[in-house]
Amino acid sequence: MGLILDTNFIITAEREARRGIAGRVDAFLAARPNELFYITFTVAGELACGQSASPRRDWERLCQPYPVLPWTL
């Protein structure tokens, strides 16, 4: 099984990481140590359009921890 993360979750994770604090995202992930997390191709696209990921390397860094689910399975 696994959980699909949305754009808001990834953005919140990025903001918490920049502040250097363990926040709600860290607590959520820590409570599910054996869970697999994914993003959809639409989330990857939304992240590519955002300010946090304007350089391609930043977009790749944001997406890297999560396998991207394809259009169809």
N, C-alpha and C positions, 0 to 999 in steps of 0.2 A: 504494500500500500504506500501511500505518500500524501503529502499536502502540497497544494498549489498556492504559492505566495503571490499576492497582488502587488501592484506598483506602489501603493501607499506603504506597504510593509517594507519594501526594499528601500524606499526613500527615508523612512523613519530609521531603519537600520544604519543607513549612511550618515544621517544627522547625529545619531547617538555615537557612532564611531568617531566622528569629527570632534565631538565634545569630549570624548574620552571618558564617557560614563557608561556604566552598566545600567541599561534601562529596561523598558518593557520587552523590547525585542530579544535581548539577551536572556531575560527570564523565560520568555516563551520558548526559545530554542533549547535552553538548558532543561526545561521540563519535559522535553521530548528527545532524549539523547539517541534513541534508536529509530527515529522517524526520518524518512527521506523527504527532501524539499525540492520542489520544482518551480519553474516559472514557465509561462506560456510564451509563444512567439510574439503575441500581442504585447505582453509586459516588456519583453526585450525591446520591442519597437518603441514603446512609450518611454522607456529609459533612455533610448538613443536620442530622443527629442528633447530631453530635459537638460537643464543647466548643469547638473552634477556630472553629467556624462558627455559634455560637449566634445572634449577630445576623445577620439576612438579608444585610446588606452584606458581612459576612465570608465567608459561604457563596458569594455571587456572585463575590467576589474569588478564592476558591479554585478555583471551576469555570471562570472566565472564560478562562483560557489554552487550554482544551481543549474542542473541540466534543463535545457530548454525543450519543452514538449512541442512536437511538430504539429502541423495543421491537422493531420489525421494520425491515428494510431494503428 
